[in-house]
Amino acid sequence: MTLVFVTGGARSGKSTFAERRAAASGQPVTYLATAQAFDTEMAARIVRHREDRPAPWATVEEPLAVPGALAAALTPVVLLDCLSLWVSNLMLADWSDEAVLGAADALLATAAARGGLTVLVTNEVGFGIVPDNALARRYRDLLGWVNQRAAAASDEAWLLVSGRPLRL
């Protein structure tokens, strides 16, 4: 089993790096997408991402039950993009912090049990100023804790800055 953690800011190149890492395995890939189209711009973005993926890759779109979707993946490689939207989805579904952290632990246990290569993509949201509202602060903190757990469980951890990967 290899668990690869990829983080960085918005438009840092994390997804491209993760896709190249998954493709380099030479094995079939399942792309596990967590995005939800709450508006037309996001719907268009999701369509673009679908079109950009290699045709042979399987795509599973699952905004909430991500550990189960990971367990059900039939390919030796899974690219999960992304933890940051997944955490947001769980928060919007009124999950408690403890429930989100428990789901993250379940996801990491599933990744360890499944074997193969699992690539986790997430945003680093802690580099900026302290958000001005409680919801944004909760999101920043909760995602930070999820990211810490995922990075600690990973065999490789990467930070993308301006398209440049830095191994952590």
Biotite code that builds the C-alpha atoms (Angstrom):
import biotite.structure as struc

atoms = struc.array([
    struc.Atom([0.000, 0.000, 0.000], chain_id="A", res_id=1, res_name="MET", atom_name="CA", element="C"),
    struc.Atom([1.186, 3.474, -0.820], chain_id="A", res_id=2, res_name="THR", atom_name="CA", element="C"),
    struc.Atom([-0.678, 6.515, 0.441], chain_id="A", res_id=3, res_name="LEU", atom_name="CA", element="C"),
    struc.Atom([0.333, 9.803, -1.184], chain_id="A", res_id=4, res_name="VAL", atom_name="CA", element="C"),
    struc.Atom([-0.768, 13.138, 0.303], chain_id="A", res_id=5, res_name="PHE", atom_name="CA", element="C"),
    struc.Atom([-0.771, 16.183, -2.006], chain_id="A", res_id=6, res_name="VAL", atom_name="CA", element="C"),
    struc.Atom([-1.539, 19.662, -0.674], chain_id="A", res_id=7, res_name="THR", atom_name="CA", element="C"),
    struc.Atom([-1.162, 23.257, -1.725], chain_id="A", res_id=8, res_name="GLY", atom_name="CA", element="C"),
    struc.Atom([-3.094, 26.435, -2.308], chain_id="A", res_id=9, res_name="GLY", atom_name="CA", element="C"),
    struc.Atom([-5.704, 27.131, -4.954], chain_id="A", res_id=10, res_name="ALA", atom_name="CA", element="C"),
    struc.Atom([-4.340, 26.723, -8.491], chain_id="A", res_id=11, res_name="ARG", atom_name="CA", element="C"),
    struc.Atom([-0.991, 25.496, -7.143], chain_id="A", res_id=12, res_name="SER", atom_name="CA", element="C"),
    struc.Atom([-0.889, 22.473, -9.456], chain_id="A", res_id=13, res_name="GLY", atom_name="CA", element="C"),
    struc.Atom([-1.908, 19.839, -6.896], chain_id="A", res_id=14, res_name="LYS", atom_name="CA", element="C"),
    struc.Atom([-4.479, 18.064, -9.046], chain_id="A", res_id=15, res_name="SER", atom_name="CA", element="C"),
    struc.Atom([-2.177, 17.957, -12.071], chain_id="A", res_id=16, res_name="THR", atom_name="CA", element="C"),
    struc.Atom([0.636, 16.579, -9.921], chain_id="A", res_id=17, res_name="PHE", atom_name="CA", element="C"),
    struc.Atom([-1.699, 13.985, -8.368], chain_id="A", res_id=18, res_name="ALA", atom_name="CA", element="C"),
    struc.Atom([-3.018, 12.920, -11.768], chain_id="A", res_id=19, res_name="GLU", atom_name="CA", element="C"),
    struc.Atom([0.523, 12.474, -13.083], chain_id="A", res_id=20, res_name="ARG", atom_name="CA", element="C"),
    struc.Atom([1.455, 10.470, -9.975], chain_id="A", res_id=21, res_name="ARG", atom_name="CA", element="C"),
    struc.Atom([-1.554, 8.186, -10.453], chain_id="A", res_id=22, res_name="ALA", atom_name="CA", element="C"),
    struc.Atom([-0.931, 7.783, -14.207], chain_id="A", res_id=23, res_name="ALA", atom_name="CA", element="C"),
    struc.Atom([2.763, 7.001, -13.637], chain_id="A", res_id=24, res_name="ALA", atom_name="CA", element="C"),
    struc.Atom([1.739, 3.777, -11.923], chain_id="A", res_id=25, res_name="SER", atom_name="CA", element="C"),
    struc.Atom([0.698, 2.394, -15.298], chain_id="A", res_id=26, res_name="GLY", atom_name="CA", element="C"),
    struc.Atom([-2.303, 0.754, -13.634], chain_id="A", res_id=27, res_name="GLN", atom_name="CA", element="C"),
    struc.Atom([-6.050, 1.393, -13.922], chain_id="A", res_id=28, res_name="PRO", atom_name="CA", element="C"),
    struc.Atom([-7.229, 4.439, -11.977], chain_id="A", res_id=29, res_name="VAL", atom_name="CA", element="C"),
    struc.Atom([-10.465, 5.405, -10.267], chain_id="A", res_id=30, res_name="THR", atom_name="CA", element="C"),
    struc.Atom([-10.935, 9.146, -9.882], chain_id="A", res_id=31, res_name="TYR", atom_name="CA", element="C"),
    struc.Atom([-12.987, 9.728, -6.731], chain_id="A", res_id=32, res_name="LEU", atom_name="CA", element="C"),
    struc.Atom([-14.464, 13.232, -6.988], chain_id="A", res_id=33, res_name="ALA", atom_name="CA", element="C"),
    struc.Atom([-16.077, 14.994, -4.039], chain_id="A", res_id=34, res_name="THR", atom_name="CA", element="C"),
    struc.Atom([-17.249, 18.220, -5.715], chain_id="A", res_id=35, res_name="ALA", atom_name="CA", element="C"),
    struc.Atom([-20.901, 19.211, -5.834], chain_id="A", res_id=36, res_name="GLN", atom_name="CA", element="C"),
    struc.Atom([-22.384, 21.628, -8.375], chain_id="A", res_id=37, res_name="ALA", atom_name="CA", element="C"),
    struc.Atom([-24.176, 24.215, -6.256], chain_id="A", res_id=38, res_name="PHE", atom_name="CA", element="C"),
    struc.Atom([-24.089, 26.792, -9.072], chain_id="A", res_id=39, res_name="ASP", atom_name="CA", element="C"),
    struc.Atom([-23.548, 26.995, -12.836], chain_id="A", res_id=40, res_name="THR", atom_name="CA", element="C"),
    struc.Atom([-19.879, 27.964, -12.556], chain_id="A", res_id=41, res_name="GLU", atom_name="CA", element="C"),
    struc.Atom([-19.137, 24.889, -10.443], chain_id="A", res_id=42, res_name="MET", atom_name="CA", element="C"),
    struc.Atom([-21.160, 22.687, -12.796], chain_id="A", res_id=43, res_name="ALA", atom_name="CA", element="C"),
    struc.Atom([-19.050, 23.930, -15.714], chain_id="A", res_id=44, res_name="ALA", atom_name="CA", element="C"),
    struc.Atom([-15.861, 23.356, -13.708], chain_id="A", res_id=45, res_name="ARG", atom_name="CA", element="C"),
    struc.Atom([-16.906, 19.747, -12.980], chain_id="A", res_id=46, res_name="ILE", atom_name="CA", element="C"),
    struc.Atom([-17.598, 19.142, -16.685], chain_id="A", res_id=47, res_name="VAL", atom_name="CA", element="C"),
    struc.Atom([-14.144, 20.502, -17.592], chain_id="A", res_id=48, res_name="ARG", atom_name="CA", element="C"),
    struc.Atom([-12.499, 18.214, -15.028], chain_id="A", res_id=49, res_name="HIS", atom_name="CA", element="C"),
    struc.Atom([-14.390, 15.191, -16.389], chain_id="A", res_id=50, res_name="ARG", atom_name="CA", element="C"),
    struc.Atom([-13.297, 16.015, -19.928], chain_id="A", res_id=51, res_name="GLU", atom_name="CA", element="C"),
    struc.Atom([-9.660, 16.474, -18.879], chain_id="A", res_id=52, res_name="ASP", atom_name="CA", element="C"),
    struc.Atom([-9.351, 13.023, -17.298], chain_id="A", res_id=53, res_name="ARG", atom_name="CA", element="C"),
    struc.Atom([-7.910, 10.143, -19.315], chain_id="A", res_id=54, res_name="PRO", atom_name="CA", element="C"),
    struc.Atom([-10.746, 8.219, -20.998], chain_id="A", res_id=55, res_name="ALA", atom_name="CA", element="C"),
    struc.Atom([-9.917, 4.829, -19.459], chain_id="A", res_id=56, res_name="PRO", atom_name="CA", element="C"),
    struc.Atom([-10.104, 6.154, -15.896], chain_id="A", res_id=57, res_name="TRP", atom_name="CA", element="C"),
    struc.Atom([-13.221, 5.273, -13.940], chain_id="A", res_id=58, res_name="ALA", atom_name="CA", element="C"),
    struc.Atom([-14.926, 8.220, -12.264], chain_id="A", res_id=59, res_name="THR", atom_name="CA", element="C"),
    struc.Atom([-16.914, 7.982, -9.039], chain_id="A", res_id=60, res_name="VAL", atom_name="CA", element="C"),
    struc.Atom([-18.610, 11.140, -7.807], chain_id="A", res_id=61, res_name="GLU", atom_name="CA", element="C"),
    struc.Atom([-19.336, 10.924, -4.084], chain_id="A", res_id=62, res_name="GLU", atom_name="CA", element="C"),
    struc.Atom([-19.656, 14.040, -1.927], chain_id="A", res_id=63, res_name="PRO", atom_name="CA", element="C"),
    struc.Atom([-20.261, 12.382, 1.476], chain_id="A", res_id=64, res_name="LEU", atom_name="CA", element="C"),
    struc.Atom([-19.735, 8.608, 1.733], chain_id="A", res_id=65, res_name="ALA", atom_name="CA", element="C"),
    struc.Atom([-16.119, 8.799, 0.630], chain_id="A", res_id=66, res_name="VAL", atom_name="CA", element="C"),
    struc.Atom([-14.713, 5.968, 2.811], chain_id="A", res_id=67, res_name="PRO", atom_name="CA", element="C"),
    struc.Atom([-17.313, 3.584, 1.350], chain_id="A", res_id=68, res_name="GLY", atom_name="CA", element="C"),
    struc.Atom([-16.609, 4.752, -2.196], chain_id="A", res_id=69, res_name="ALA", atom_name="CA", element="C"),
    struc.Atom([-12.893, 4.201, -1.634], chain_id="A", res_id=70, res_name="LEU", atom_name="CA", element="C"),
    struc.Atom([-13.556, 0.701, -0.283], chain_id="A", res_id=71, res_name="ALA", atom_name="CA", element="C"),
    struc.Atom([-15.715, -0.091, -3.324], chain_id="A", res_id=72, res_name="ALA", atom_name="CA", element="C"),
    struc.Atom([-13.113, 1.042, -5.884], chain_id="A", res_id=73, res_name="ALA", atom_name="CA", element="C"),
    struc.Atom([-12.130, -1.837, -8.158], chain_id="A", res_id=74, res_name="LEU", atom_name="CA", element="C"),
    struc.Atom([-8.897, -0.394, -9.540], chain_id="A", res_id=75, res_name="THR", atom_name="CA", element="C"),
    struc.Atom([-5.455, -0.676, -7.932], chain_id="A", res_id=76, res_name="PRO", atom_name="CA", element="C"),
    struc.Atom([-5.071, 3.127, -8.010], chain_id="A", res_id=77, res_name="VAL", atom_name="CA", element="C"),
    struc.Atom([-7.500, 5.669, -6.563], chain_id="A", res_id=78, res_name="VAL", atom_name="CA", element="C"),
    struc.Atom([-7.085, 9.429, -6.812], chain_id="A", res_id=79, res_name="LEU", atom_name="CA", element="C"),
    struc.Atom([-9.329, 11.246, -4.344], chain_id="A", res_id=80, res_name="LEU", atom_name="CA", element="C"),
    struc.Atom([-9.846, 14.895, -5.266], chain_id="A", res_id=81, res_name="ASP", atom_name="CA", element="C"),
    struc.Atom([-10.374, 16.391, -2.798], chain_id="A", res_id=82, res_name="CYS", atom_name="CA", element="C"),
    struc.Atom([-10.410, 16.204, 0.983], chain_id="A", res_id=83, res_name="LEU", atom_name="CA", element="C"),
    struc.Atom([-11.092, 19.935, 1.283], chain_id="A", res_id=84, res_name="SER", atom_name="CA", element="C"),
    struc.Atom([-14.396, 19.760, -0.612], chain_id="A", res_id=85, res_name="LEU", atom_name="CA", element="C"),
    struc.Atom([-15.309, 16.565, 1.234], chain_id="A", res_id=86, res_name="TRP", atom_name="CA", element="C"),
    struc.Atom([-14.844, 18.276, 4.612], chain_id="A", res_id=87, res_name="VAL", atom_name="CA", element="C"),
    struc.Atom([-16.904, 21.231, 3.370], chain_id="A", res_id=88, res_name="SER", atom_name="CA", element="C"),
    struc.Atom([-19.654, 18.857, 2.191], chain_id="A", res_id=89, res_name="ASN", atom_name="CA", element="C"),
    struc.Atom([-19.761, 17.134, 5.580], chain_id="A", res_id=90, res_name="LEU", atom_name="CA", element="C"),
    struc.Atom([-19.939, 20.475, 7.369], chain_id="A", res_id=91, res_name="MET", atom_name="CA", element="C"),
    struc.Atom([-22.793, 21.609, 5.095], chain_id="A", res_id=92, res_name="LEU", atom_name="CA", element="C"),
    struc.Atom([-24.561, 18.339, 5.954], chain_id="A", res_id=93, res_name="ALA", atom_name="CA", element="C"),
    struc.Atom([-24.364, 19.360, 9.645], chain_id="A", res_id=94, res_name="ASP", atom_name="CA", element="C"),
    struc.Atom([-21.763, 16.818, 10.718], chain_id="A", res_id=95, res_name="TRP", atom_name="CA", element="C"),
    struc.Atom([-20.059, 17.556, 14.033], chain_id="A", res_id=96, res_name="SER", atom_name="CA", element="C"),
    struc.Atom([-16.303, 18.053, 14.159], chain_id="A", res_id=97, res_name="ASP", atom_name="CA", element="C"),
    struc.Atom([-15.970, 14.688, 15.919], chain_id="A", res_id=98, res_name="GLU", atom_name="CA", element="C"),
    struc.Atom([-17.991, 12.960, 13.185], chain_id="A", res_id=99, res_name="ALA", atom_name="CA", element="C"),
    struc.Atom([-15.862, 14.545, 10.432], chain_id="A", res_id=100, res_name="VAL", atom_name="CA", element="C"),
    struc.Atom([-12.633, 13.493, 12.161], chain_id="A", res_id=101, res_name="LEU", atom_name="CA", element="C"),
    struc.Atom([-14.051, 9.992, 12.643], chain_id="A", res_id=102, res_name="GLY", atom_name="CA", element="C"),
    struc.Atom([-14.902, 9.815, 8.942], chain_id="A", res_id=103, res_name="ALA", atom_name="CA", element="C"),
    struc.Atom([-11.355, 10.954, 8.101], chain_id="A", res_id=104, res_name="ALA", atom_name="CA", element="C"),
    struc.Atom([-9.957, 8.199, 10.314], chain_id="A", res_id=105, res_name="ASP", atom_name="CA", element="C"),
    struc.Atom([-12.248, 5.693, 8.557], chain_id="A", res_id=106, res_name="ALA", atom_name="CA", element="C"),
    struc.Atom([-11.045, 6.931, 5.182], chain_id="A", res_id=107, res_name="LEU", atom_name="CA", element="C"),
    struc.Atom([-7.398, 6.510, 6.171], chain_id="A", res_id=108, res_name="LEU", atom_name="CA", element="C"),
    struc.Atom([-8.058, 3.033, 7.584], chain_id="A", res_id=109, res_name="ALA", atom_name="CA", element="C"),
    struc.Atom([-9.805, 2.093, 4.348], chain_id="A", res_id=110, res_name="THR", atom_name="CA", element="C"),
    struc.Atom([-6.865, 3.364, 2.303], chain_id="A", res_id=111, res_name="ALA", atom_name="CA", element="C"),
    struc.Atom([-4.466, 1.294, 4.419], chain_id="A", res_id=112, res_name="ALA", atom_name="CA", element="C"),
    struc.Atom([-6.605, -1.840, 4.115], chain_id="A", res_id=113, res_name="ALA", atom_name="CA", element="C"),
    struc.Atom([-7.223, -1.675, 0.369], chain_id="A", res_id=114, res_name="ARG", atom_name="CA", element="C"),
    struc.Atom([-3.643, -1.918, -0.797], chain_id="A", res_id=115, res_name="GLY", atom_name="CA", element="C"),
    struc.Atom([-2.592, -0.388, -4.076], chain_id="A", res_id=116, res_name="GLY", atom_name="CA", element="C"),
    struc.Atom([-1.921, 3.308, -4.525], chain_id="A", res_id=117, res_name="LEU", atom_name="CA", element="C"),
    struc.Atom([-4.198, 5.971, -3.051], chain_id="A", res_id=118, res_name="THR", atom_name="CA", element="C"),
    struc.Atom([-3.507, 9.634, -3.822], chain_id="A", res_id=119, res_name="VAL", atom_name="CA", element="C"),
    struc.Atom([-5.236, 12.214, -1.612], chain_id="A", res_id=120, res_name="LEU", atom_name="CA", element="C"),
    struc.Atom([-5.529, 15.820, -2.795], chain_id="A", res_id=121, res_name="VAL", atom_name="CA", element="C"),
    struc.Atom([-6.376, 18.653, -0.410], chain_id="A", res_id=122, res_name="THR", atom_name="CA", element="C"),
    struc.Atom([-6.050, 22.396, -0.006], chain_id="A", res_id=123, res_name="ASN", atom_name="CA", element="C"),
    struc.Atom([-3.747, 24.034, 2.485], chain_id="A", res_id=124, res_name="GLU", atom_name="CA", element="C"),
    struc.Atom([-5.977, 26.733, 3.940], chain_id="A", res_id=125, res_name="VAL", atom_name="CA", element="C"),
    struc.Atom([-3.900, 27.679, 6.972], chain_id="A", res_id=126, res_name="GLY", atom_name="CA", element="C"),
    struc.Atom([-1.400, 30.021, 5.294], chain_id="A", res_id=127, res_name="PHE", atom_name="CA", element="C"),
    struc.Atom([-3.726, 33.029, 5.249], chain_id="A", res_id=128, res_name="GLY", atom_name="CA", element="C"),
    struc.Atom([-5.078, 35.369, 7.861], chain_id="A", res_id=129, res_name="ILE", atom_name="CA", element="C"),
    struc.Atom([-7.481, 34.212, 10.557], chain_id="A", res_id=130, res_name="VAL", atom_name="CA", element="C"),
    struc.Atom([-10.935, 34.214, 8.938], chain_id="A", res_id=131, res_name="PRO", atom_name="CA", element="C"),
    struc.Atom([-13.391, 36.844, 10.135], chain_id="A", res_id=132, res_name="ASP", atom_name="CA", element="C"),
    struc.Atom([-16.306, 34.505, 10.843], chain_id="A", res_id=133, res_name="ASN", atom_name="CA", element="C"),
    struc.Atom([-16.911, 31.404, 12.929], chain_id="A", res_id=134, res_name="ALA", atom_name="CA", element="C"),
    struc.Atom([-17.873, 29.100, 10.034], chain_id="A", res_id=135, res_name="LEU", atom_name="CA", element="C"),
    struc.Atom([-14.726, 29.900, 8.058], chain_id="A", res_id=136, res_name="ALA", atom_name="CA", element="C"),
    struc.Atom([-12.551, 29.509, 11.182], chain_id="A", res_id=137, res_name="ARG", atom_name="CA", element="C"),
    struc.Atom([-14.199, 26.145, 11.925], chain_id="A", res_id=138, res_name="ARG", atom_name="CA", element="C"),
    struc.Atom([-13.571, 25.007, 8.345], chain_id="A", res_id=139, res_name="TYR", atom_name="CA", element="C"),
    struc.Atom([-9.926, 26.101, 8.425], chain_id="A", res_id=140, res_name="ARG", atom_name="CA", element="C"),
    struc.Atom([-9.349, 24.333, 11.739], chain_id="A", res_id=141, res_name="ASP", atom_name="CA", element="C"),
    struc.Atom([-11.230, 21.157, 10.843], chain_id="A", res_id=142, res_name="LEU", atom_name="CA", element="C"),
    struc.Atom([-9.558, 20.787, 7.457], chain_id="A", res_id=143, res_name="LEU", atom_name="CA", element="C"),
    struc.Atom([-6.201, 21.438, 9.114], chain_id="A", res_id=144, res_name="GLY", atom_name="CA", element="C"),
    struc.Atom([-6.810, 18.571, 11.538], chain_id="A", res_id=145, res_name="TRP", atom_name="CA", element="C"),
    struc.Atom([-7.953, 16.247, 8.732], chain_id="A", res_id=146, res_name="VAL", atom_name="CA", element="C"),
    struc.Atom([-4.892, 17.193, 6.682], chain_id="A", res_id=147, res_name="ASN", atom_name="CA", element="C"),
    struc.Atom([-2.569, 16.539, 9.633], chain_id="A", res_id=148, res_name="GLN", atom_name="CA", element="C"),
    struc.Atom([-4.033, 13.060, 10.079], chain_id="A", res_id=149, res_name="ARG", atom_name="CA", element="C"),
    struc.Atom([-3.803, 12.294, 6.375], chain_id="A", res_id=150, res_name="ALA", atom_name="CA", element="C"),
    struc.Atom([-0.220, 13.543, 6.088], chain_id="A", res_id=151, res_name="ALA", atom_name="CA", element="C"),
    struc.Atom([0.844, 11.547, 9.158], chain_id="A", res_id=152, res_name="ALA", atom_name="CA", element="C"),
    struc.Atom([-0.686, 8.358, 7.719], chain_id="A", res_id=153, res_name="ALA", atom_name="CA", element="C"),
    struc.Atom([0.903, 8.859, 4.289], chain_id="A", res_id=154, res_name="SER", atom_name="CA", element="C"),
    struc.Atom([3.998, 7.267, 2.822], chain_id="A", res_id=155, res_name="ASP", atom_name="CA", element="C"),
    struc.Atom([4.655, 10.417, 0.782], chain_id="A", res_id=156, res_name="GLU", atom_name="CA", element="C"),
    struc.Atom([3.587, 14.007, 1.372], chain_id="A", res_id=157, res_name="ALA", atom_name="CA", element="C"),
    struc.Atom([3.921, 16.805, -1.176], chain_id="A", res_id=158, res_name="TRP", atom_name="CA", element="C"),
    struc.Atom([3.330, 20.550, -1.049], chain_id="A", res_id=159, res_name="LEU", atom_name="CA", element="C"),
    struc.Atom([2.692, 22.263, -4.390], chain_id="A", res_id=160, res_name="LEU", atom_name="CA", element="C"),
    struc.Atom([3.685, 25.922, -4.706], chain_id="A", res_id=161, res_name="VAL", atom_name="CA", element="C"),
    struc.Atom([3.263, 27.693, -8.045], chain_id="A", res_id=162, res_name="SER", atom_name="CA", element="C"),
    struc.Atom([3.305, 24.364, -9.855], chain_id="A", res_id=163, res_name="GLY", atom_name="CA", element="C"),
    struc.Atom([6.466, 23.166, -8.128], chain_id="A", res_id=164, res_name="ARG", atom_name="CA", element="C"),
    struc.Atom([6.287, 20.040, -5.947], chain_id="A", res_id=165, res_name="PRO", atom_name="CA", element="C"),
    struc.Atom([8.153, 20.080, -2.668], chain_id="A", res_id=166, res_name="LEU", atom_name="CA", element="C"),
    struc.Atom([8.477, 16.744, -0.887], chain_id="A", res_id=167, res_name="ARG", atom_name="CA", element="C"),
    struc.Atom([7.656, 17.031, 2.796], chain_id="A", res_id=168, res_name="LEU", atom_name="CA", element="C"),
])
